[in-house]
Amino acid sequence: NAGVTQTPKFRVLKTGQSMTLLCAQDMNHEYMYWYRQDPGMGLRLIHYSVGEGTTAKGEVPDGYNVSRLKKQNFLLGLESAAPSQTSVYFCASSRTGGSMNTEAFFGQGTRLTVV
Amino acid sequence: AQKITQTQPGMFVQEKEAVTLDCTYDTSDQSYGLFWYKQPSSGEMIFLIYQGSYDEQNATEGRYSLNFQKARKSANLVISASQLGDSAMYFCAMREGRETTDSWGKLQFGAGTQVVVTP
């Protein structure tokens, strides 16, 4: 089982460059999330999606855009990278339904450095 | 506003002892779910335990139990009989909202508590 796959695993960008992080899940989950993790800050929600074609802002959406054109994929874009976006990025997905007991499954993370 | 608060940045605990990790949350919804995750130094996120807002019993999963005090809006994780392999960062998280609210599906995390288990 692949679960949640993030690509790439590592990336170094120059300030002002753009890039897209891809998250793919094979569990037919409705919910998908993008987080960033910085030391001492925990996981902060960037954007999330509750279904194909939907996106919503999280706690720290500025400087990022997302798209969910296909149910299994959730893309995170950085249009003009800044050093403040140096972080570890995690994607997660979970199923939905009447029960709230829907744990999120996480990808392995992407370590992004902006120089 | 911070939705999930974990006030203990770090804790030391001796092997075989129990440890309680604090978590308080803020929501006006009646329907929500609370989760605990473990992140070892290798970086992966491991789901530990879940508590629903309507669950009358405290959740338990092996050595993990959740002390859920709804009126206080707290969901503390108790790890019994600590093992060296329990050394990790622990995160509390909440998913709130019914499908009729703007925030449904949103899953937010606290800042985490670093636990170090000593021999």
HADDOCK unambig.tbl for C-alpha pairs under 7 A between the chains (distance, minus, plus):
assign (segid A and resid 31 and name CA) (segid B and resid 105 and name CA) 6.92 0.50 0.50
assign (segid A and resid 40 and name CA) (segid B and resid 111 and name CA) 6.30 0.50 0.50
assign (segid A and resid 41 and name CA) (segid B and resid 111 and name CA) 4.97 0.50 0.50
assign (segid A and resid 42 and name CA) (segid B and resid 109 and name CA) 6.78 0.50 0.50
assign (segid A and resid 42 and name CA) (segid B and resid 110 and name CA) 5.91 0.50 0.50
assign (segid A and resid 42 and name CA) (segid B and resid 111 and name CA) 3.76 0.50 0.50
assign (segid A and resid 42 and name CA) (segid B and resid 112 and name CA) 5.61 0.50 0.50
assign (segid A and resid 43 and name CA) (segid B and resid 109 and name CA) 5.77 0.50 0.50
assign (segid A and resid 43 and name CA) (segid B and resid 111 and name CA) 6.82 0.50 0.50
assign (segid A and resid 44 and name CA) (segid B and resid 109 and name CA) 6.77 0.50 0.50
assign (segid A and resid 45 and name CA) (segid B and resid 108 and name CA) 6.42 0.50 0.50
assign (segid A and resid 50 and name CA) (segid B and resid 105 and name CA) 6.23 0.50 0.50
assign (segid A and resid 100 and name CA) (segid B and resid 32 and name CA) 6.76 0.50 0.50
assign (segid A and resid 100 and name CA) (segid B and resid 33 and name CA) 5.68 0.50 0.50
assign (segid A and resid 100 and name CA) (segid B and resid 52 and name CA) 6.69 0.50 0.50
assign (segid A and resid 101 and name CA) (segid B and resid 33 and name CA) 6.73 0.50 0.50
assign (segid A and resid 101 and name CA) (segid B and resid 50 and name CA) 6.68 0.50 0.50
assign (segid A and resid 101 and name CA) (segid B and resid 52 and name CA) 6.90 0.50 0.50
assign (segid A and resid 106 and name CA) (segid B and resid 45 and name CA) 6.19 0.50 0.50
assign (segid A and resid 108 and name CA) (segid B and resid 44 and name CA) 5.85 0.50 0.50
